[in-house]
Amino acid sequence: MVLARGLLGIGAFVLLAWLISYDRRRFPWKIVLGGLALQWALAWIVLRTEAGRAFFDGVGRIVTAVLRGADEGAAFVFGPLAGSHPDVAWPAIAGIKIMTTIIIVSTIAAVGYHYGVLQRVVSAMAWGMRRTMKISGAESLAAAANVFFGQTEAPLLVRPYIARMTNSELMALMVGGFATVAAGVMAVYVSILAGDDQEAAVRIARHLLTACLMSAPAAFVMAKVILPERETPETAGHVHVQLERETASLLDAITRGASQGMKLAINVIAMLIAFIALIAILDTALIALGNVSFIAPLVQRAGLEQLDLTGILGLIFAPIASLIGVADVDSRVFGSLLGKAMTANELIAYGSLHEIIEAEGMSQRSILIATYSICGFANFSSIGIQIGGIGGLAPERRADLVRLGPRAMLAGALACWSTGCIAGVLAE
């Protein structure tokens, strides 16, 4: 029953991608079957084999060690505000936690990039996707890079090719960015969901990394269904990393990484303040509207305690939650998380998931599926981020980016949701 429901959900999401396709007559069967097979294989290795779990638990322990290092740095600068005092709760230290985590991860990534470690890992992953799904080298390289880098940093690895990419390749490049998250913010999610529980942090890090790995091939499936390839890509069958090292030494890499991390952290904190404030303002207006005499009965009839954004998003996205495989009793709460991830961003959704975990507001299975389903940058603000970021690398493609942006964002969400379906089937 669980398997059938998972397959039904994936089939429904592929169907939705086909319904908004630019060319419904060209259905890329080989890419769809190859991508789904790779997605299931990755999930099976990590979630159902001892070797896979052991390897990714090891990665998870590295993540927790990084988080402990970030805590030490934060404690030295901020003292009890960094969370070292038992009476300081999570909301009071959220900004400091986010800032220090992103800074340390950005620094480590810069060091890894300086010595060519990340480039080699990304190239190996790109080779695997290219062989499995028969896609071009440039788009496979960018998709593999998205597992580690952000939606504007990953395209740097294929910068020389962007101007000459086919529209289908450009769509795949964008969807890959929407369907995954950067390593820096992934570590923040671990900190949000696990708190000070080290074993929970290891487990959550394993699930989040697995989600990004699974969503990479899923992004190709959705991208190629929506915009099938009708041309011959320049990098069909091959590509090499063509990005020169910009740092002169280890010390230069550390300082540059820390500086870039601070800029990213300030941007993330600013967005959190803006979106949470706007949501609070909107909720105030909605609650007042819901108390109007002729509207209040409609709110009660809809099964809502009050008219607010969480309740509305829960109603709208509850059918999606059911397709993903969530129990009906959790569908509205789960749906509100999907809605917040798309309309605001995934960081706010993970914050809400943390509150749900604390309040035991969903089953453990639904919490696990949510961890996978909202692990992506598929939100409206990211459309602008990608247009600005990728458009800056290839200004002549800006019009194409604007045209493809909304469907690419939806395709990224579909990829994340299909990953949630598989996690619901295989995860224990």
FITI-754357 format. One line per field, with one value per residue: x, y, z of N, C-alpha, C in turn; residue in three letters. Coordinates in steps of 0.02 Angstrom, whole numbers. Example, Ala and Ser with C-alpha at 12.3 -4.5 7.8 and 13.67 -1.06 7.14 Angstrom:
<sites>
n_X: [660 642]
n_Y: [-284 -112]
n_Z: [390 354]
ca_X: [615 684]
ca_Y: [-225 -53]
ca_Z: [390 357]
c_X: [660 645]
c_Y: [-165 2]
c_Z: [390 394]
aa: [ALA SER]
</sites>
This chain:
<sites>
n_X: [41 96 201 127 57 162 214 103 100 222 197 89 151 243 150 89 197 206 85 107 201 309 310 215 213 337 396 516 560 674 756 668 643 775 816 723 755 886 862 784 880 984 914 884 1012 1059 957 920 1028 1164 1296 1277 1209 1305 1409 1349 1311 1435 1469 1372 1419 1532 1470 1408 1522 1571 1467 1484 1607 1568 1486 1580 1656 1555 1521 1637 1634 1503 1464 1346 1239 1255 1199 1253 1207 1090 963 936 836 798 737 792 925 933 973 1111 1156 1127 1209 1342 1353 1339 1451 1562 1543 1550 1683 1752 1711 1772 1906 1907 1878 1988 2091 2045 1962 1819 1788 1829 1744 1619 1635 1644 1515 1440 1480 1421 1283 1273 1303 1199 1076 1096 1120 1174 1347 1368 1248 1236 1350 1323 1209 1261 1348 1256 1221 1313 1344 1265 1116 1157 1294 1332 1311 1428 1524 1495 1501 1566 1484 1352 1295 1281 1199 1065 886 825 931 958 841 855 968 917 812 883 946 835 787 874 981 1105 1262 1295 1174 1109 1173 1126 992 1005 1049 936 834 887 941 1030 1051 1158 1158 1036 1067 1162 1082 985 1066 1110 989 957 1064 1046 923 956 1043 955 861 930 940 801 766 810 722 596 627 658 540 455 520 574 724 765 866 1043 1152 1300 1391 1364 1384 1508 1609 1712 1773 1793 1846 1945 2056 2033 2097 2251 2320 2310 2276 2222 2110 2036 2008 1938 1830 1767 1729 1640 1545 1494 1428 1328 1261 1209 1120 1030 979 921 818 743 697 620 522 460 409 320 232 177 111 19 -53 -114 -205 -282 -336 -417 -506 -563 -640 -750 -926 -1003 -907 -845 -924 -894 -758 -758 -828 -736 -651 -555 -470 -444 -435 -292 -127 -59 -164 -235 -138 -121 -245 -240 -126 -146 -198 -82 3 -61 -40 97 106 75 -10 -186 -227 -122 -113 -152 -71 53 37 37 172 229 172 226 361 361 298 364 507 618 686 606 504 568 592 460 434 518 451 334 386 427 303 245 162 143 155 300 338 280 350 478 460 427 549 623 542 537 664 737 766 649 555 462 541 665 662 688 817 888 872 941 1069 1114 1086 1177 1294 1275 1215 1144 1053 954 818 769 784 693 574 570 576 459 399 511 536 421 444 557 500 414 509 567 455 431 544 512 405 472 554 456 417 532 604 629]
n_Y: [-60 64 75 78 197 288 273 316 451 500 474 562 687 689 687 811 894 863 915 1052 1066 1130 1063 941 832 776 667 630 482 400 481 507 377 337 438 424 294 312 399 320 220 288 326 199 146 233 233 102 13 -51 -10 108 187 193 263 389 424 447 560 641 651 726 845 878 899 1012 1100 1105 1168 1291 1333 1351 1458 1555 1564 1619 1748 1798 1752 1706 1732 1652 1534 1462 1473 1398 1454 1523 1524 1441 1533 1656 1649 1620 1700 1718 1585 1547 1637 1607 1472 1471 1548 1467 1350 1402 1443 1321 1261 1347 1317 1182 1199 1272 1177 1089 983 983 1006 887 791 838 825 686 647 710 639 514 545 588 473 389 453 505 642 812 866 992 1024 915 931 1054 1017 921 1003 1082 1009 1040 1176 1341 1403 1507 1498 1372 1378 1442 1347 1307 1419 1462 1401 1441 1546 1486 1379 1265 1298 1198 1145 1258 1267 1149 1183 1287 1222 1126 1208 1256 1139 1091 1125 1237 1192 1270 1325 1207 1152 1241 1204 1080 1120 1191 1092 990 1045 1035 901 780 653 658 761 701 605 687 764 664 631 754 775 662 694 802 737 644 730 790 706 697 827 838 751 818 940 903 845 954 1042 972 915 986 1020 1007 992 1085 1025 890 734 762 862 977 1038 1207 1316 1434 1434 1553 1591 1621 1555 1446 1525 1636 1575 1541 1668 1729 1641 1656 1790 1790 1704 1780 1882 1806 1758 1875 1912 1803 1816 1943 1915 1825 1907 1998 1915 1845 1951 2006 1898 1895 2018 1998 1890 1954 2037 1940 1865 1962 1982 1856 1857 1931 1943 1876 1800 1720 1599 1529 1506 1419 1314 1270 1204 1271 1344 1478 1612 1615 1628 1505 1412 1433 1399 1267 1212 1232 1160 1034 927 900 856 736 666 650 557 570 541 564 633 716 798 934 1009 971 1017 1155 1176 1147 1252 1366 1346 1368 1495 1582 1543 1398 1399 1463 1371 1258 1309 1314 1177 1134 1188 1111 984 1002 1021 901 888 816 649 543 488 576 691 654 637 769 830 792 838 978 1018 1116 1255 1301 1426 1580 1697 1650 1643 1771 1781 1686 1736 1856 1809 1705 1775 1877 1811 1776 1889 1897 1794 1830 1861 1734 1671 1742 1706 1566 1552 1543 1415 1335 1349 1288 1160 1126 1117 1008 908 901 859 733 669 667 576 454 444 424 296 214 253 216]
n_Z: [0 42 -50 -170 -154 -151 -281 -353 -315 -370 -505 -523 -506 -611 -714 -693 -725 -860 -905 -900 -995 -1125 -1243 -1272 -1354 -1362 -1260 -1144 -1124 -1096 -1015 -909 -856 -828 -739 -632 -593 -549 -443 -355 -332 -265 -149 -97 -69 31 129 153 156 251 227 154 248 348 285 255 381 433 359 414 545 524 488 610 686 624 657 795 799 745 848 950 900 895 1031 1083 1031 1054 1179 1305 1221 1114 1143 1245 1372 1481 1494 1380 1243 1082 981 1020 987 856 743 769 770 636 565 610 575 434 400 442 366 237 238 251 132 40 63 26 -109 -150 -147 -243 -210 -202 -337 -398 -339 -383 -522 -534 -492 -591 -703 -675 -681 -813 -885 -844 -877 -1003 -1034 -1070 -1047 -984 -915 -829 -751 -687 -614 -526 -454 -387 -275 -180 -191 -200 -286 -366 -364 -415 -558 -598 -626 -753 -826 -951 -1046 -1036 -1113 -1236 -1214 -1246 -1241 -1168 -1093 -1016 -942 -867 -793 -713 -643 -571 -478 -405 -348 -252 -108 -40 38 150 203 223 334 427 434 494 621 663 669 748 864 1014 1014 976 911 845 759 675 611 547 463 377 313 249 161 82 27 -58 -147 -205 -264 -366 -489 -502 -532 -663 -726 -711 -773 -905 -947 -946 -1034 -1164 -1247 -1401 -1481 -1524 -1397 -1358 -1273 -1277 -1211 -1153 -1042 -953 -796 -796 -718 -647 -506 -380 -267 -182 -82 64 175 110 51 166 224 119 105 231 224 115 168 273 202 138 251 310 210 215 347 337 244 319 426 352 287 393 466 371 357 486 487 384 439 547 481 414 520 581 475 470 583 554 549 445 384 478 502 383 396 506 449 358 438 510 648 656 538 454 381 388 404 283 184 221 184 44 2 52 -31 -107 -7 25 -95 -89 9 142 296 312 427 453 345 325 412 363 232 254 280 155 82 147 118 -20 -41 47 105 118 237 331 329 383 510 556 552 653 764 755 781 914 973 948 836 720 649 668 546 452 484 445 306 273 300 189 83 81 57 -32 -146 -201 -219 -233 -219 -254 -391 -438 -384 -458 -590 -578 -537 -631 -746 -736 -768 -899 -988 -1109 -1104 -1020 -1050 -1083 -961 -881 -945 -926 -789 -690 -720 -705 -569 -515 -565 -491 -363 -385 -405 -277 -205 -262 -217 -81 -87 -117 -5 92 61 75 190 363]
ca_X: [0 141 235 79 42 221 217 49 121 273 162 48 195 267 93 81 251 188 29 132 258 310 304 189 223 404 403 583 553 738 778 622 655 843 818 686 793 943 834 767 941 1017 875 891 1079 1067 906 906 1088 1208 1354 1254 1195 1368 1446 1317 1316 1501 1463 1332 1462 1574 1427 1400 1586 1572 1420 1515 1657 1532 1463 1637 1671 1501 1525 1693 1616 1438 1453 1283 1192 1267 1163 1290 1170 1031 900 929 799 817 721 834 992 926 1014 1181 1168 1126 1267 1405 1354 1352 1520 1610 1534 1577 1756 1775 1700 1824 1968 1899 1881 2058 2131 2016 1924 1749 1783 1835 1682 1566 1647 1626 1442 1415 1493 1371 1218 1277 1299 1134 1019 1114 1110 1236 1396 1361 1191 1250 1399 1289 1165 1303 1373 1202 1218 1360 1343 1199 1086 1193 1365 1342 1319 1496 1563 1481 1495 1583 1436 1283 1271 1266 1157 997 836 814 987 949 788 884 1013 876 775 931 955 775 771 923 1002 1177 1288 1294 1108 1091 1198 1080 932 1023 1050 868 794 918 960 1093 1052 1210 1137 984 1100 1192 1027 954 1115 1107 927 958 1110 1013 870 987 1067 897 826 969 912 729 762 816 660 545 649 655 470 426 551 616 779 749 926 1102 1193 1371 1430 1334 1430 1572 1621 1763 1769 1836 1844 2011 2058 2041 2134 2323 2348 2262 2253 2179 2047 2000 1982 1888 1770 1734 1698 1582 1496 1461 1381 1271 1224 1171 1065 981 948 877 758 703 664 569 466 424 371 264 184 142 65 -35 -94 -156 -260 -325 -374 -470 -556 -598 -687 -809 -985 -1026 -850 -828 -952 -858 -694 -772 -848 -675 -613 -500 -481 -446 -413 -224 -90 -45 -225 -250 -90 -136 -300 -221 -75 -164 -199 -13 27 -90 -6 165 99 65 -74 -237 -230 -68 -108 -157 -10 106 25 59 244 242 153 275 423 355 280 416 567 623 712 547 468 604 577 393 440 547 396 290 421 424 233 222 104 137 187 371 344 265 407 533 443 432 620 643 499 548 736 752 757 591 509 454 596 723 658 726 887 919 875 996 1133 1132 1084 1240 1346 1260 1161 1105 1002 909 749 751 779 629 519 571 580 403 392 570 526 372 477 599 456 392 565 572 397 441 593 474 368 517 574 401 413 592 630 598]
ca_Y: [0 121 78 99 268 325 272 358 520 516 476 623 744 687 707 884 923 855 960 1120 1060 1171 1019 878 776 747 645 600 420 375 523 497 311 337 483 394 236 338 428 263 185 328 320 131 138 271 220 31 -28 -33 26 175 223 205 315 454 442 476 629 676 667 783 904 896 926 1081 1139 1117 1219 1355 1353 1376 1524 1600 1574 1665 1817 1820 1728 1670 1742 1599 1474 1425 1480 1354 1492 1557 1480 1443 1593 1712 1641 1596 1739 1703 1516 1548 1674 1572 1409 1486 1572 1413 1306 1438 1442 1253 1251 1384 1279 1124 1221 1292 1117 1050 925 989 999 816 758 860 796 615 642 730 582 463 566 591 404 359 486 527 715 846 874 1055 1022 866 961 1104 983 891 1058 1107 970 1071 1249 1371 1408 1556 1480 1313 1394 1465 1292 1300 1487 1471 1370 1464 1588 1443 1323 1261 1317 1140 1144 1314 1246 1100 1220 1323 1175 1097 1256 1259 1074 1073 1180 1243 1160 1317 1329 1139 1146 1280 1163 1029 1154 1208 1033 945 1079 1012 827 762 596 682 801 654 576 738 780 609 638 814 763 614 730 840 689 617 781 809 673 713 892 826 721 869 991 878 835 1020 1070 920 938 986 1040 968 1031 1091 981 823 679 779 929 979 1096 1260 1374 1443 1447 1624 1604 1611 1513 1422 1582 1675 1538 1547 1735 1742 1602 1687 1852 1772 1675 1835 1915 1762 1755 1937 1907 1755 1846 1997 1885 1797 1962 2026 1869 1831 2012 2010 1845 1917 2072 1967 1851 2000 2058 1882 1848 2012 1967 1794 1870 1966 1901 1832 1759 1673 1532 1496 1483 1360 1261 1245 1167 1312 1377 1549 1625 1639 1602 1433 1374 1438 1359 1197 1191 1232 1110 968 874 883 815 669 633 632 496 587 520 617 672 765 829 1007 1036 959 1062 1223 1178 1153 1319 1414 1337 1397 1566 1619 1504 1335 1411 1476 1307 1216 1336 1290 1106 1129 1200 1053 930 1017 1013 835 904 767 585 541 475 638 737 631 653 841 847 782 872 1051 1029 1145 1327 1314 1476 1636 1744 1621 1657 1833 1768 1652 1781 1902 1774 1674 1828 1914 1772 1776 1939 1885 1743 1855 1855 1664 1656 1770 1666 1498 1553 1516 1342 1303 1347 1235 1096 1112 1094 940 863 891 820 664 643 652 514 396 439 395 224 178 270 183]
ca_Z: [0 46 -115 -222 -144 -173 -355 -375 -306 -420 -570 -525 -513 -681 -755 -687 -764 -931 -921 -910 -1041 -1185 -1301 -1244 -1401 -1350 -1191 -1140 -1087 -1071 -959 -853 -826 -801 -681 -576 -570 -509 -382 -311 -313 -214 -88 -70 -42 93 179 165 160 308 201 137 310 384 249 264 453 439 335 464 603 503 492 681 709 598 697 861 788 738 915 988 875 916 1103 1097 1011 1080 1247 1317 1166 1065 1165 1297 1435 1477 1492 1315 1198 1011 943 1039 960 787 698 782 746 563 541 623 537 364 394 447 308 179 245 235 60 4 69 -17 -178 -164 -159 -296 -186 -223 -410 -416 -318 -428 -588 -530 -490 -657 -748 -662 -707 -885 -911 -827 -909 -1071 -1038 -1090 -995 -947 -869 -777 -706 -645 -567 -473 -413 -345 -213 -133 -196 -205 -352 -406 -366 -457 -629 -612 -653 -825 -852 -1022 -1091 -1024 -1169 -1294 -1194 -1274 -1191 -1125 -1045 -970 -897 -820 -749 -664 -601 -524 -423 -365 -316 -201 -65 -31 99 205 235 245 402 469 445 544 685 682 683 798 926 1044 1012 926 872 800 707 627 572 505 411 327 273 207 106 39 -9 -112 -197 -241 -302 -425 -548 -507 -565 -735 -749 -717 -821 -974 -964 -959 -1094 -1194 -1290 -1472 -1517 -1507 -1351 -1373 -1230 -1276 -1199 -1121 -1016 -902 -753 -823 -672 -618 -434 -370 -204 -191 -29 113 214 66 45 229 232 67 122 288 201 74 213 309 155 129 314 317 162 242 406 313 215 374 460 308 274 455 481 324 374 547 468 346 485 586 438 400 581 587 423 489 638 528 564 391 362 532 491 329 424 546 403 326 488 535 712 639 470 451 323 397 388 211 148 236 142 -26 -13 81 -83 -124 49 18 -151 -66 49 212 324 307 489 453 279 327 443 314 177 272 272 83 62 172 81 -87 -41 83 89 154 304 373 334 432 576 575 565 720 812 752 816 985 996 927 795 665 662 651 474 417 497 403 236 267 297 119 34 79 52 -97 -151 -245 -194 -280 -216 -287 -463 -446 -368 -515 -647 -565 -533 -695 -796 -731 -801 -971 -996 -1169 -1091 -968 -1072 -1077 -889 -858 -973 -899 -716 -651 -729 -676 -496 -501 -578 -433 -309 -403 -393 -204 -183 -282 -169 -21 -100 -110 66 129 46 95 256 419]
c_X: [43 177 188 64 101 227 162 68 172 241 121 92 225 211 83 135 234 132 52 192 251 300 281 200 290 411 469 585 620 763 734 637 725 848 782 723 852 919 817 830 978 981 884 959 1085 1019 897 968 1132 1267 1335 1242 1259 1407 1415 1311 1384 1502 1424 1373 1511 1534 1419 1465 1593 1527 1449 1570 1625 1509 1520 1656 1619 1505 1581 1674 1555 1423 1386 1232 1200 1233 1199 1255 1106 965 888 896 819 799 767 904 992 973 1088 1200 1173 1190 1331 1409 1370 1424 1569 1604 1562 1653 1784 1767 1753 1890 1965 1903 1952 2101 2101 1975 1852 1742 1786 1772 1625 1574 1628 1550 1412 1424 1440 1303 1217 1271 1231 1077 1033 1099 1176 1283 1386 1305 1202 1301 1367 1244 1204 1329 1320 1195 1261 1355 1272 1177 1119 1268 1377 1350 1389 1538 1551 1473 1512 1529 1366 1255 1250 1224 1092 948 822 869 979 894 815 930 973 841 821 944 896 763 819 939 1078 1199 1284 1228 1084 1113 1154 1018 945 1021 980 830 821 932 1027 1099 1100 1189 1082 1015 1132 1138 997 1001 1115 1046 930 1005 1080 959 900 1013 1010 863 864 945 837 720 767 751 607 563 640 584 439 455 600 670 760 809 984 1146 1266 1412 1399 1388 1495 1568 1676 1754 1818 1831 1910 2005 2074 2081 2207 2353 2292 2233 2206 2111 2005 1969 1928 1823 1731 1697 1635 1526 1459 1410 1318 1228 1182 1111 1010 944 900 813 713 663 606 509 426 382 310 210 144 91 5 -82 -140 -217 -309 -367 -431 -526 -597 -647 -748 -869 -1003 -970 -834 -859 -917 -791 -704 -790 -788 -631 -554 -518 -485 -420 -342 -188 -76 -105 -242 -203 -101 -192 -279 -174 -90 -168 -129 17 2 -56 64 163 90 -5 -123 -239 -177 -67 -110 -95 49 99 46 134 263 227 203 341 420 342 331 484 572 649 655 508 502 596 510 394 470 494 348 321 416 354 204 159 95 170 260 381 331 321 465 520 448 505 647 606 511 622 754 738 697 542 511 513 658 721 699 800 922 924 933 1064 1156 1133 1147 1297 1337 1202 1117 1050 951 835 725 742 712 571 514 563 522 395 452 563 476 402 523 559 432 447 572 515 404 493 559 434 412 540 519 395 471 616 593 579]
c_Y: [63 131 104 174 311 329 316 432 541 522 541 685 747 708 782 920 919 903 1032 1121 1108 1129 950 818 742 728 607 536 397 415 512 431 308 379 453 334 259 366 373 228 222 322 251 122 172 248 146 -13 -4 8 99 217 241 262 384 474 473 548 671 696 724 848 926 924 999 1125 1154 1171 1288 1380 1381 1447 1575 1615 1623 1737 1841 1796 1691 1679 1689 1534 1435 1429 1439 1392 1528 1508 1490 1508 1652 1709 1621 1633 1724 1634 1515 1580 1633 1507 1421 1509 1514 1364 1338 1437 1374 1238 1287 1348 1217 1141 1240 1232 1070 990 927 979 926 777 775 829 722 605 659 673 528 482 568 522 373 387 512 601 747 856 935 1051 971 893 1012 1071 952 946 1085 1070 1003 1147 1275 1378 1462 1539 1421 1330 1420 1411 1282 1368 1494 1445 1401 1503 1545 1382 1324 1282 1259 1133 1199 1298 1197 1133 1255 1275 1142 1143 1261 1196 1054 1134 1180 1213 1205 1319 1259 1128 1185 1240 1110 1060 1170 1147 991 979 1054 936 804 704 615 723 756 626 626 758 727 616 698 805 713 648 768 793 661 668 804 773 688 780 884 796 775 921 966 860 902 1051 1019 950 931 1007 994 1009 1030 1041 911 770 697 849 924 1042 1149 1323 1379 1458 1521 1641 1584 1563 1489 1480 1626 1642 1545 1616 1751 1704 1632 1750 1838 1742 1728 1870 1872 1761 1817 1937 1861 1785 1902 1969 1856 1852 1988 1980 1855 1892 2018 1958 1866 1972 2044 1927 1896 2022 2000 1863 1897 2000 1906 1803 1910 1919 1853 1788 1705 1604 1493 1469 1420 1300 1229 1206 1204 1342 1453 1556 1654 1605 1528 1391 1375 1395 1285 1171 1184 1173 1041 914 853 839 744 631 611 570 508 564 579 662 727 809 905 1039 1029 1007 1133 1230 1185 1223 1371 1408 1370 1472 1609 1589 1444 1345 1425 1411 1260 1242 1314 1215 1094 1139 1141 994 940 1005 945 842 859 702 588 529 538 689 719 649 728 863 842 829 947 1068 1054 1220 1346 1361 1537 1684 1717 1631 1720 1823 1735 1697 1830 1868 1746 1727 1871 1878 1772 1824 1927 1832 1767 1847 1783 1644 1681 1728 1597 1496 1522 1440 1305 1297 1292 1166 1077 1087 1023 890 849 848 747 630 625 588 453 388 408 320 187 192 234 233]
c_Z: [0 -20 -169 -215 -165 -248 -384 -370 -359 -489 -577 -537 -584 -728 -752 -727 -839 -951 -932 -958 -1100 -1248 -1277 -1291 -1392 -1277 -1185 -1098 -1056 -1011 -898 -818 -794 -738 -621 -548 -527 -443 -332 -287 -258 -147 -56 -37 26 148 197 169 218 285 186 199 346 351 263 337 467 416 385 525 586 509 565 710 686 639 766 855 781 806 957 966 897 990 1121 1084 1048 1151 1254 1261 1112 1086 1218 1365 1431 1472 1426 1267 1126 976 958 1007 887 740 706 757 670 537 550 583 465 354 395 389 245 180 226 161 19 6 24 -91 -197 -182 -211 -275 -211 -298 -431 -397 -366 -497 -588 -530 -558 -707 -738 -689 -784 -916 -900 -869 -979 -1081 -1055 -1031 -952 -896 -814 -726 -659 -594 -509 -426 -366 -279 -159 -132 -201 -277 -396 -410 -413 -531 -647 -643 -728 -858 -926 -1070 -1088 -1084 -1228 -1275 -1233 -1220 -1143 -1073 -993 -919 -845 -770 -694 -616 -550 -465 -378 -324 -261 -158 -58 36 160 241 256 317 450 484 497 614 710 706 740 864 951 1045 957 882 823 743 654 581 524 448 356 283 226 148 56 -4 -68 -167 -238 -286 -364 -488 -557 -543 -640 -763 -761 -770 -893 -995 -983 -1023 -1123 -1240 -1364 -1514 -1497 -1462 -1371 -1335 -1224 -1266 -1164 -1091 -963 -860 -779 -781 -636 -543 -423 -307 -213 -140 16 153 173 58 108 236 181 83 180 267 160 117 252 265 146 193 325 270 188 301 386 284 269 410 417 300 337 475 436 339 436 531 430 391 526 545 426 461 592 536 442 545 617 530 507 364 414 522 435 352 465 502 368 374 515 602 703 568 473 393 328 380 315 169 160 193 69 -42 18 28 -104 -70 44 -39 -131 -23 123 235 323 368 491 391 281 358 395 255 191 266 198 59 85 134 13 -86 -4 66 135 225 353 382 384 503 601 590 634 774 814 789 892 1013 980 884 735 686 642 576 434 425 452 330 225 262 226 72 28 73 -18 -97 -195 -213 -240 -278 -252 -363 -478 -434 -427 -577 -639 -567 -599 -750 -794 -765 -877 -984 -1056 -1160 -1040 -987 -1067 -1004 -861 -882 -940 -823 -678 -658 -700 -600 -477 -513 -520 -374 -323 -391 -318 -179 -203 -238 -103 -28 -88 -38 108 119 79 166 311 473]
aa: [MET VAL LEU ALA ARG GLY LEU LEU GLY ILE GLY ALA PHE VAL LEU LEU ALA TRP LEU ILE SER TYR ASP ARG ARG ARG PHE PRO TRP LYS ILE VAL LEU GLY GLY LEU ALA LEU GLN TRP ALA LEU ALA TRP ILE VAL LEU ARG THR GLU ALA GLY ARG ALA PHE PHE ASP GLY VAL GLY ARG ILE VAL THR ALA VAL LEU ARG GLY ALA ASP GLU GLY ALA ALA PHE VAL PHE GLY PRO LEU ALA GLY SER HIS PRO ASP VAL ALA TRP PRO ALA ILE ALA GLY ILE LYS ILE MET THR THR ILE ILE ILE VAL SER THR ILE ALA ALA VAL GLY TYR HIS TYR GLY VAL LEU GLN ARG VAL VAL SER ALA MET ALA TRP GLY MET ARG ARG THR MET LYS ILE SER GLY ALA GLU SER LEU ALA ALA ALA ALA ASN VAL PHE PHE GLY GLN THR GLU ALA PRO LEU LEU VAL ARG PRO TYR ILE ALA ARG MET THR ASN SER GLU LEU MET ALA LEU MET VAL GLY GLY PHE ALA THR VAL ALA ALA GLY VAL MET ALA VAL TYR VAL SER ILE LEU ALA GLY ASP ASP GLN GLU ALA ALA VAL ARG ILE ALA ARG HIS LEU LEU THR ALA CYS LEU MET SER ALA PRO ALA ALA PHE VAL MET ALA LYS VAL ILE LEU PRO GLU ARG GLU THR PRO GLU THR ALA GLY HIS VAL HIS VAL GLN LEU GLU ARG GLU THR ALA SER LEU LEU ASP ALA ILE THR ARG GLY ALA SER GLN GLY MET LYS LEU ALA ILE ASN VAL ILE ALA MET LEU ILE ALA PHE ILE ALA LEU ILE ALA ILE LEU ASP THR ALA LEU ILE ALA LEU GLY ASN VAL SER PHE ILE ALA PRO LEU VAL GLN ARG ALA GLY LEU GLU GLN LEU ASP LEU THR GLY ILE LEU GLY LEU ILE PHE ALA PRO ILE ALA SER LEU ILE GLY VAL ALA ASP VAL ASP SER ARG VAL PHE GLY SER LEU LEU GLY LYS ALA MET THR ALA ASN GLU LEU ILE ALA TYR GLY SER LEU HIS GLU ILE ILE GLU ALA GLU GLY MET SER GLN ARG SER ILE LEU ILE ALA THR TYR SER ILE CYS GLY PHE ALA ASN PHE SER SER ILE GLY ILE GLN ILE GLY GLY ILE GLY GLY LEU ALA PRO GLU ARG ARG ALA ASP LEU VAL ARG LEU GLY PRO ARG ALA MET LEU ALA GLY ALA LEU ALA CYS TRP SER THR GLY CYS ILE ALA GLY VAL LEU ALA GLU]
</sites>
